[in-house]
Amino acid sequence: MDSSSVFANIVRAPEDAILGVTVAYNKDSSPDKLNLGVGAYRTEEGKPLVLKVVRRAEQMLVNDNSRVKEYLPIVGLADFNKLSAKLIFGADSPAIQENRVTTVQCLSGTGSLRVGAEFLARHYHQLTIYIPNPTWGNHTKIFGLAGLSVKAYRYYDPATRGLDFQGLLEDLGAAPSGSIVLLHACAHNPTGVDPTIEQWEQIRQLMRSKGLLPFFDSAYQGFASGNLDADAGSVRMFVADGGECLAAQSYAKNMGLYGERVGALSIVCKTADVASRVESQLKLVIRPMYSNPPIHGASIVATILKDRHISIYLNSIQKNDTMKEFLYSNEVLNNAHKDSGFIEINSTTGNIYSGMELQHVHYNICCIQKYIKNDFFDLLDPA
Ligand SMILES: Cc1ncc(COP(=O)(O)O)c(C=O)c1O
């Protein structure tokens, strides 16, 4: 009997708006089903795909008998942290050379955002964060539950299906000085609309003049322009001016490591001394949450980023024209287009913004198996 349970009064919570699509997909017995809920690499048969470069790295790790399963430090794998900072800020970043960056391994993009949010809620003087409207659905909850007050700034203009740049400037211009501003580093989710370089520069000038603190969310590095460096351009612009910022990185999408939960939070500070004090406090945030991060996924990423094949990896991402071709020719999407009257595949980012549901749903489809198979893995593994 329910009433005997101490939890009898618990109300059933709704499914998560995005992950709930996967739950519905798994329940559906139709042979024609296609999961558009979460962007993930798929084979031509629609099956989950593990990148060969990941399999290779895993093989190298398994064959290395010197590897053990001891706990990582609270901040994670040192190599992974260094390589992640280089990937986003650039190998020759003065901020890295001057030891002004602290990087901690976290549980993918979500965990990196949450650790950053908890740190800011404890130690930053302005507890308001501005997030774009619309944005990835989890942002509001991550920042709100960490104790920040979440406000929106205008971002997308449905009339032009482009950036509401004027609205964005007005809203950030009216934000109280010192406010935190969440910026999608590239391939904005869910719209696929990014500011141009010139617009980024204006955003940077406005934010710096008002002392607004940038918090970059980089979940799709490599997916917007097809070039990892170019996709980090927005972040690097804010680091080049010597100012401070936060950056959350996810390897879920660009290395297809979704379930491994690999990510990093970096905080760029004015001096090495501040960075080291910030890191000491990040440890206090992480320790009671999950003690220290898992070793496997971060080892895969570190192995790949260290490996000489990184250049091939970079090049493969640059070949995203084939990805676009594939997306455009996707029959299911074309049918969805007819049914819904509105589904848009962003021509540069491959992100898809749909009006099929009452609320906007993100269909960031990463069905890029064709270009991976043809151009990347054949090079890595010709046999
Ligand atoms: C904009 C954005 N940020 C962060 C994430 C976090 O993803 P994960 O926690 O799987 O790395 C996602 C995932 O879809 C996203 O779209």
The ligand as an ORCA input file, in Angstrom:
! r2SCAN-3c Opt
* xyz 0 1
  C      24.902     24.598    -24.746
  C      25.198     23.358    -23.982
  N      25.935     23.451    -22.877
  C      26.252     22.376    -22.147
  C      25.793     21.137    -22.509
  C      26.228     20.037    -21.585
  O      26.397     18.821    -22.103
  P      27.226     17.695    -21.315
  O      26.972     17.884    -19.877
  O      26.672     16.440    -21.853
  O      28.636     17.924    -21.681
  C      25.003     20.977    -23.655
  C      24.458     19.684    -24.056
  O      23.622     19.549    -24.894
  C      24.706     22.120    -24.404
  O      23.981     22.050    -25.520
*
